[in-house]
Amino acid sequence: LVFIMHLQEFVTVLVRDPRTQKEDSWHSYIDYEIFIHTNSMCFTRKTSCVRRRFREFVWLRQRLQSNAVLIQLPELPSKTPFFNMNNPHHVDHRRQGLQEFLEKILQDALLLSDSRLHLFLQTQLSPEDMEACVSGQTKYSVADAIHKFASSNRRFPIEDEERKKGKNDVDSDSESSSSRLKPSDDSISCGCKASPASEES
């Protein structure tokens, strides 16, 4: 008898590393790093890392809800007028709420089929650009956008090295023990750059 073990699909999502970003001389906001690690066939990239702010989560929830009217989407952490960016407890409470929101969403097969969710999680496109991409108004497809962001994200140097060598047969998401790469804390934090303020709506 031959037993074939099927790897169970998983999606690990972490919302972490809140950072204060200056929008202009008067306004600041906090964005959060969203780290994805998965073996799911639904995802173009198996590992990704982007930064998003609360306003973009609100946009995502609204768009997902409008496309899946029969599904009751999980709530985002409430936007309270008493939210204080300088209060670590407030910030961490919101971070936890955003992570729980994404964890629940990623368990729903119907929501996983929405291209906006993938662009939100795996590119740094603004909401306007995500809408344009999904509705076919851009020269690039959803998959193109995700690959382009991954290749421009310098925090995945192993993948860049393999691509330069033309080793297309190498699984770019597998771990590499390459001694050419200097050890750094990249493996702990992707350290994604914040999206430029000009992208904000």
Protein Blocks (a to p, Z undefined) as FASTA:
>chain_A
ZZddddddddddddehiacddfblmbccdddddddddfbfkbmblbdcddddfklmmmmm
mmmmmmmmmbccdddddddfkbcfklmklmmmmmmmmmmmmmmmmmpmklmmpmklmmmm
mccbdfklmmmmmnopafbdfklmmmmmmmmmmklmmlmmmmmnopakbcfkbccfbfkb
ccdfklmpgoiacddfklpZZ
